[in-house]
Amino acid sequence: MTVATAVDTRLDARPVLQASGVIKRFGGLTAVGGVDFSVLEGEIVGLIGPNGAGKTTFFNCLTGLEVPDEGRITYRGKALPRRPHAVTKAGLARTFQNIRLFPDMTALENVLVGRHCRTRAGVLEAVTRMGRFRREERESLSRARELLSFVGLPSSGDWLARNLPYGDQRRLEVARALATEPGLLLLDEPTAGMNPHETAGVMALVRRIREQGLPVVVIEHDMRFIFGLCDRVVVLVQGKVLTEGAPAEVQANPAVVEAYLGKPA
Protein backbone atom coordinates (compact mmCIF):
# COMPACT_ATOMS: atom_id res chain seq x y z
CA MET A 1 0.00 0.00 0.00
CA THR A 2 1.39 3.41 -0.94
CA VAL A 3 1.42 6.31 1.48
CA ALA A 4 -1.21 8.14 -0.60
CA THR A 5 -3.53 5.14 -0.46
CA ALA A 6 -3.03 4.83 3.29
CA VAL A 7 -4.12 8.43 3.77
CA ASP A 8 -7.10 8.11 1.43
CA THR A 9 -8.48 5.06 3.23
CA ARG A 10 -8.57 7.01 6.52
CA LEU A 11 -10.58 9.99 5.35
CA ASP A 12 -13.63 8.68 7.23
CA ALA A 13 -11.68 7.32 10.22
CA ARG A 14 -12.68 8.52 13.67
CA PRO A 15 -10.33 10.82 15.63
CA VAL A 16 -8.54 9.12 18.49
CA LEU A 17 -6.87 12.24 19.84
CA GLN A 18 -7.78 15.89 19.34
CA ALA A 19 -5.89 18.90 20.66
CA SER A 20 -7.34 22.38 20.13
CA GLY A 21 -5.55 25.67 20.79
CA VAL A 22 -2.94 24.17 23.13
CA ILE A 23 -0.68 26.83 24.64
CA LYS A 24 2.16 26.29 27.10
CA ARG A 25 4.25 29.14 28.48
CA PHE A 26 7.36 29.13 30.65
CA GLY A 27 7.59 32.62 32.09
CA GLY A 28 7.79 34.97 29.12
CA LEU A 29 8.53 32.17 26.66
CA THR A 30 5.69 30.58 24.71
CA ALA A 31 6.91 27.05 23.95
CA VAL A 32 3.63 25.88 22.39
CA GLY A 33 1.56 28.62 20.81
CA GLY A 34 -1.96 27.51 19.98
CA VAL A 35 -1.47 24.08 18.41
CA ASP A 36 -4.34 22.17 16.80
CA PHE A 37 -3.51 18.50 16.32
CA SER A 38 -5.38 15.26 15.68
CA VAL A 39 -4.72 11.55 15.23
CA LEU A 40 -7.10 9.19 13.43
CA GLU A 41 -7.69 5.49 13.95
CA GLY A 42 -4.93 3.37 12.43
CA GLU A 43 -2.78 6.37 11.51
CA ILE A 44 0.94 6.98 11.90
CA VAL A 45 1.55 10.72 12.35
CA GLY A 46 5.00 12.29 12.28
CA LEU A 47 5.68 15.43 14.31
CA ILE A 48 8.78 17.25 13.06
CA GLY A 49 10.44 20.63 13.36
CA PRO A 50 13.80 22.29 14.06
CA ASN A 51 15.37 22.09 17.51
CA GLY A 52 13.40 24.22 19.95
CA ALA A 53 10.19 24.01 17.91
CA GLY A 54 8.18 22.79 20.93
CA LYS A 55 7.72 19.15 19.91
CA THR A 56 8.63 17.50 23.20
CA THR A 57 6.83 20.18 25.23
CA PHE A 58 3.70 19.47 23.19
CA PHE A 59 4.16 15.73 23.85
CA ASN A 60 4.46 16.54 27.55
CA CYS A 61 1.18 18.45 27.40
CA LEU A 62 -0.53 15.47 25.78
CA THR A 63 0.78 13.02 28.37
CA GLY A 64 0.28 15.03 31.56
CA LEU A 65 3.91 15.93 32.30
CA GLU A 66 3.02 19.56 31.58
CA VAL A 67 -0.34 21.22 32.13
CA PRO A 68 -1.31 23.50 29.21
CA ASP A 69 -2.05 27.12 30.07
CA GLU A 70 -4.83 27.14 27.48
CA GLY A 71 -6.52 24.72 25.11
CA ARG A 72 -8.31 21.41 25.24
CA ILE A 73 -7.10 17.84 24.70
CA THR A 74 -9.51 14.95 24.26
CA TYR A 75 -8.91 11.24 23.82
CA ARG A 76 -11.76 9.30 22.20
CA GLY A 77 -14.11 12.17 22.94
CA LYS A 78 -13.23 12.59 26.63
CA ALA A 79 -11.04 15.28 28.18
CA LEU A 80 -7.68 13.87 29.22
CA PRO A 81 -6.75 14.01 32.91
CA ARG A 82 -3.79 16.15 33.92
CA ARG A 83 -1.59 13.64 35.72
CA PRO A 84 0.78 11.27 33.88
CA HIS A 85 -0.40 8.07 35.58
CA ALA A 86 -4.03 8.97 34.87
CA VAL A 87 -3.23 9.71 31.22
CA THR A 88 -1.54 6.32 30.93
CA LYS A 89 -4.52 4.59 32.49
CA ALA A 90 -6.82 6.47 30.10
CA GLY A 91 -4.98 4.92 27.14
CA LEU A 92 -1.94 7.00 26.10
CA ALA A 93 1.55 5.54 26.40
CA ARG A 94 4.85 7.12 25.46
CA THR A 95 8.59 6.65 25.26
CA PHE A 96 11.12 9.38 25.96
CA GLN A 97 13.86 11.15 24.04
CA ASN A 98 16.30 10.12 26.78
CA ILE A 99 15.93 6.47 27.82
CA ARG A 100 14.12 6.13 31.14
CA LEU A 101 14.36 2.46 31.98
CA PHE A 102 14.96 1.05 35.47
CA PRO A 103 18.60 0.09 34.87
CA ASP A 104 18.98 -2.37 37.77
CA MET A 105 15.81 -4.28 36.92
CA THR A 106 15.66 -7.00 34.30
CA ALA A 107 14.07 -6.43 30.92
CA LEU A 108 11.13 -8.59 32.00
CA GLU A 109 10.69 -6.60 35.22
CA ASN A 110 10.74 -3.32 33.27
CA VAL A 111 7.88 -4.54 31.09
CA LEU A 112 5.98 -5.76 34.16
CA VAL A 113 6.15 -2.20 35.53
CA GLY A 114 4.08 -1.15 32.54
CA ARG A 115 1.47 -3.78 33.38
CA HIS A 116 0.88 -2.27 36.81
CA CYS A 117 -1.78 0.18 35.65
CA ARG A 118 -3.88 -2.73 34.31
CA THR A 119 -3.89 -4.86 37.49
CA ARG A 120 -6.52 -4.62 40.22
CA ALA A 121 -5.35 -6.80 43.08
CA GLY A 122 -5.36 -5.00 46.42
CA VAL A 123 -2.73 -4.88 49.14
CA LEU A 124 -4.16 -7.83 51.08
CA GLU A 125 -4.26 -9.98 47.96
CA ALA A 126 -0.67 -9.03 47.16
CA VAL A 127 0.54 -9.85 50.67
CA THR A 128 -1.21 -13.22 50.78
CA ARG A 129 -0.46 -13.88 47.07
CA MET A 130 -3.88 -15.41 46.69
CA GLY A 131 -6.88 -15.15 44.38
CA ARG A 132 -6.85 -12.36 41.86
CA PHE A 133 -3.19 -11.48 42.53
CA ARG A 134 -1.95 -14.92 41.41
CA ARG A 135 -4.12 -14.85 38.31
CA GLU A 136 -3.02 -11.34 37.34
CA GLU A 137 0.62 -12.22 37.99
CA ARG A 138 0.43 -15.17 35.60
CA GLU A 139 -1.32 -13.06 32.97
CA SER A 140 1.19 -10.21 33.34
CA LEU A 141 4.19 -12.53 33.03
CA SER A 142 2.72 -14.12 29.92
CA ARG A 143 1.95 -10.76 28.35
CA ALA A 144 5.39 -9.32 29.23
CA ARG A 145 7.18 -12.24 27.57
CA GLU A 146 4.90 -11.90 24.54
CA LEU A 147 5.79 -8.21 24.22
CA LEU A 148 9.52 -8.84 24.57
CA SER A 149 9.22 -11.27 21.67
CA PHE A 150 7.11 -8.79 19.70
CA VAL A 151 9.76 -6.05 19.89
CA GLY A 152 12.58 -8.46 19.04
CA LEU A 153 13.95 -9.29 22.50
CA PRO A 154 12.70 -12.86 23.11
CA SER A 155 15.84 -14.02 24.93
CA SER A 156 16.63 -10.83 26.87
CA GLY A 157 14.12 -11.11 29.71
CA ASP A 158 16.69 -11.97 32.39
CA TRP A 159 19.20 -9.31 31.33
CA LEU A 160 19.54 -6.20 33.48
CA ALA A 161 18.30 -3.25 31.44
CA ARG A 162 21.62 -1.42 31.82
CA ASN A 163 23.47 -4.35 30.24
CA LEU A 164 21.41 -4.38 27.07
CA PRO A 165 22.81 -2.81 23.88
CA TYR A 166 21.58 0.72 23.25
CA GLY A 167 19.21 -0.25 20.43
CA ASP A 168 17.70 -3.01 22.57
CA GLN A 169 17.10 -0.54 25.39
CA ARG A 170 15.08 1.57 22.95
CA ARG A 171 13.04 -1.52 22.00
CA LEU A 172 12.53 -2.34 25.67
CA GLU A 173 11.03 1.10 26.26
CA VAL A 174 8.54 0.40 23.48
CA ALA A 175 7.67 -2.96 25.05
CA ARG A 176 7.08 -1.31 28.43
CA ALA A 177 4.82 1.31 26.83
CA LEU A 178 2.85 -1.41 25.03
CA ALA A 179 2.46 -3.26 28.33
CA THR A 180 0.08 -0.52 29.49
CA GLU A 181 -2.34 -1.71 26.78
CA PRO A 182 -2.62 1.75 25.20
CA GLY A 183 -5.03 2.98 22.58
CA LEU A 184 -2.43 5.45 21.27
CA LEU A 185 1.36 5.21 21.32
CA LEU A 186 3.62 8.27 21.32
CA LEU A 187 7.31 7.82 20.47
CA ASP A 188 9.78 10.62 21.21
CA GLU A 189 12.82 10.22 18.91
CA PRO A 190 12.80 6.39 18.94
CA THR A 191 15.81 6.15 16.59
CA ALA A 192 18.05 8.74 18.29
CA GLY A 193 21.63 7.47 18.30
CA MET A 194 20.88 4.43 16.13
CA ASN A 195 22.72 3.23 13.05
CA PRO A 196 20.84 2.71 9.74
CA HIS A 197 20.29 -1.02 10.41
CA GLU A 198 18.78 -0.36 13.84
CA THR A 199 16.66 2.47 12.42
CA ALA A 200 15.23 0.13 9.77
CA GLY A 201 14.34 -2.30 12.55
CA VAL A 202 12.44 0.39 14.45
CA MET A 203 10.56 1.36 11.30
CA ALA A 204 9.49 -2.27 10.81
CA LEU A 205 8.44 -2.45 14.48
CA VAL A 206 6.26 0.68 14.24
CA ARG A 207 4.58 -0.76 11.17
CA ARG A 208 3.84 -3.99 13.06
CA ILE A 209 2.38 -1.96 15.90
CA ARG A 210 0.06 -0.18 13.48
CA GLU A 211 -0.93 -3.56 11.99
CA GLN A 212 -2.20 -4.44 15.48
CA GLY A 213 -4.64 -1.54 15.11
CA LEU A 214 -2.73 0.92 17.29
CA PRO A 215 -2.28 4.51 16.01
CA VAL A 216 1.18 6.01 16.56
CA VAL A 217 2.60 9.52 16.83
CA VAL A 218 6.35 9.89 16.25
CA ILE A 219 8.73 12.77 16.96
CA GLU A 220 11.90 12.26 14.96
CA HIS A 221 14.77 14.23 13.39
CA ASP A 222 15.57 11.50 10.86
CA MET A 223 13.61 12.74 7.86
CA ARG A 224 14.16 9.57 5.86
CA PHE A 225 12.54 7.64 8.72
CA ILE A 226 9.60 10.06 8.96
CA PHE A 227 8.86 10.38 5.25
CA GLY A 228 9.24 6.65 4.70
CA LEU A 229 6.95 5.66 7.57
CA CYS A 230 4.19 8.18 8.25
CA ASP A 231 0.77 8.63 6.70
CA ARG A 232 0.72 12.30 7.66
CA VAL A 233 3.37 14.75 8.84
CA VAL A 234 2.83 17.83 11.03
CA VAL A 235 5.55 20.51 11.12
CA LEU A 236 6.04 22.66 14.21
CA VAL A 237 8.09 25.86 14.05
CA GLN A 238 8.46 28.18 17.05
CA GLY A 239 5.63 26.41 18.85
CA LYS A 240 3.10 26.69 16.02
CA VAL A 241 1.94 24.42 13.22
CA LEU A 242 3.64 25.54 10.02
CA THR A 243 1.98 22.97 7.77
CA GLU A 244 0.73 19.39 7.66
CA GLY A 245 -0.10 16.85 4.99
CA ALA A 246 1.10 13.75 3.19
CA PRO A 247 4.89 13.19 3.42
CA ALA A 248 5.52 14.08 -0.23
CA GLU A 249 3.60 17.37 0.14
CA VAL A 250 5.44 18.37 3.30
CA GLN A 251 8.82 17.37 1.89
CA ALA A 252 8.29 19.60 -1.15
CA ASN A 253 6.97 22.59 0.79
CA PRO A 254 9.41 25.55 0.45
CA ALA A 255 8.42 26.86 3.89
CA VAL A 256 9.52 23.56 5.47
CA VAL A 257 12.84 23.65 3.64
CA GLU A 258 13.36 27.24 4.79
CA ALA A 259 12.51 26.35 8.41
CA TYR A 260 15.22 23.70 8.46
CA LEU A 261 17.88 25.23 6.22
CA GLY A 262 17.23 28.94 6.49
CA LYS A 263 16.14 31.44 3.87
CA PRO A 264 18.43 31.41 0.81
CA ALA A 265 20.40 34.56 0.10
N, C-alpha and C positions, 0 to 999 in steps of 0.2 A: 504493500500500500504506500503510495506517495504521500508526502507531507500535505499537499493540496487536498488530496482525497480525505485524509484524516481530519482536516479542518472542516471540510464540507459535510462530512457525516455527523458532525457535532453541532450543526447549526440549531437543531431543536433540542439539544441536551439541556438538562436542568442545571442551574448554578449550584455548586457545592459551597463555594465561599464567595462572599461579596463584601468588599470594603468600599465605603463611600466617604469622600472628603476627609481622609485620615490626616491629621496634623500632629506632629510631635516636635516640641521645642525643648532646647536645653539652654536656659537663660535667654540670651538674645539671639541664639542660633536656631533657625528652623531647619531641622534635619529631614523632616518629611512634611511637605507643604501642600496638603490637599489631594492626596492620592486616591483615585478610583481604581479598583482592581477586582477582577473576578476569575474564578476557576470553574470550569464545567465538568460534568461527569466524564470520566475516562480521558481527561486531557492532560498533556504534559505542557506546562507553561514555563518558559524561561524568563528570569528577571535579571537584566543586565544593566550596566552603566559604569562610568568611570569610577575610580576610587573616590570615596566621599560622596557618592550620589545618594546615599540613604538606604541602600538595599537591606543591609543587616538590621538597621534600626526599624525599617518597615516590617521585616520578619519578626523582630522582637515585639512589635505592636500586635501582630497577628497572634503570637503565641503566649502573650501575657507577661513577658519579661519587662516590657515597657507599657505604661498606660497612656494611650493617646490623649492629647489635650482636647482634640475635637474629632468628630467623625463617628462612624458607626461600622462595626464589623459583625457580620452574621455568618453562621455556619448552618447550612441546611435550613435556612429560614429563621433561626433562633440567634439572638444576640449572644456573642461569646462572653464567657466570664472573664474576669481580669486577673486571675492568678494562674501561673503556669501549670500547676497540677490539675486545676479544674479544666483548663483548656485541653490538656492531654486526655483527661477522662471524657471530655465532650467529643473527642475524635480527631484532634490534630496532633501529629507527631513531627518532630524535627531532629535534624542533626546540626552540628555546629561547625563554624569555620575552623576553630581550633578544637582538636579532639578532646572530648570530655568523658572518657571512659574512667572506670574505677581500676586503676593500674594494678593493684594488688589483689584483685579478684580474678577468677578465671573467666574465660570467654563465656562459658555457659552461665556462670553466676551473673555476669553483666546483662545477658539477655533476660535472665529471670527477674532482674530488677525492673525491666520494662513490663513484665507481666503483673507486677504488684497492683497496678491500678485496675486490673480486671479480676482480682480475687476478692472474696467476701468473708472469708473465715475471720471470726473474732479472736480476741486475745485468749480467751479460755480454750477455744478450739486449737489455737496454735500451741499453747502450753501443753495441753493433753495429747496433741497430735492425733486427734480422733475426728471421725465424721467428715464434715465438709473439708476440713484442712487437708486430710490425707488425699481425698479425691482431687482437690484443686492442685495439690503438689504434684501428683502424677500427671495431671493434664498439663501443668505448666512446664514440667520437665520434657514431656513429649513435644510440646509446641516449641520450646526453646531449641531442642535438637533439630527439629524440622526447619526452623528458621536459619540456624547455622548452616545447614546443608543448602538451603535456598540461596544464601548469599555467597556460597562457595567456600565455606569453612567447616566441612563435615568432620574433620579429624582434629579440630583445634579447640574443642570444648574444655579440655583440661589444662590448656596453656594459660598462664597468667597474661592478662591483657597487655601489660608492659613488655612482654617478651615476644609479642607478635610483630611481624614485619609491618611497616607503616601502612601499606596498602590494605593489609588484612585488618588493621585497626579501624580504618575507614569503613570497611565492610561490616565489621562488628557493630559500629555505631548504627548502621542502617538496620541490622538485625534487631538491635535493642529497640529502635524506634518502631519497627514492625511488630514487636512483641506487645505493644500497647493496643494492638488491633485498631489502628486508625482508619478513618474514612478519608483522610487527606494527609499526604506526606510532603514535608518541606525539607529540602536539602540545601544547606548553606555551603557552597564551594566543595562539593563531594570529591572533586579530582585535584584539589590543591596539593601540590608537591608530588604528583604522580607522573610516571613516565608514560609514553604513548600506549604501551601494552596494557598497563593498569587502567588507563583512562578508557580504553576500548572495553575493558571488562566491566567498568562501572556503567558505561552506556548500555551494554547488554543487560545488566542487572536492572536498570531503571525501566527498560522496555519490558522485562519480565514482570516487574511490579505492576506496570500499567495493564499487562495482559491479565493480571489477577483482578482487574476492575478498580484499581486504586489510582485516583488522580494524583499528580505530582507537580510540585513547584520547585524549580531549581534556580539558585543563584550561582553564577559561574563566570569566571573571566576567560575561560577557554572558549573562544568563539566557534571553533570547529566543532567542539562538543555540543554547544548550544544549538547551532544551526543544523547540525546533523541529527539532533534528537527531538527537538520540541515541535509541537503543533502550532504554538503561538509564542511570540516573544514580546515582552514589555520592556521598554527602555526608560530607566530613571536617570535624570540629570538634575543635579542640585535639588534633590528632594521632590521633583515633580515628574509626571509622566511626559516624556518627550514624544513618544509614538508607540504604537503596538500593531501587530499584524503577523502574517505568515513570515517564516524565517527569510524567504527570498525577498519579500518586500522590505523588511527591516534592514537586511544586509545592504540593499541598494539605495537606502534612503540617505541623501547627502547630509541631512542634519545629524544622523547617527555617526557618519564618518567624521564630521566636523567635531562632534562631542568627544570622540576618542582621540583624534589626531590633531585637532586644532584647525582653525580657519586658514586656508592657504593664502599665501601672500599675493 
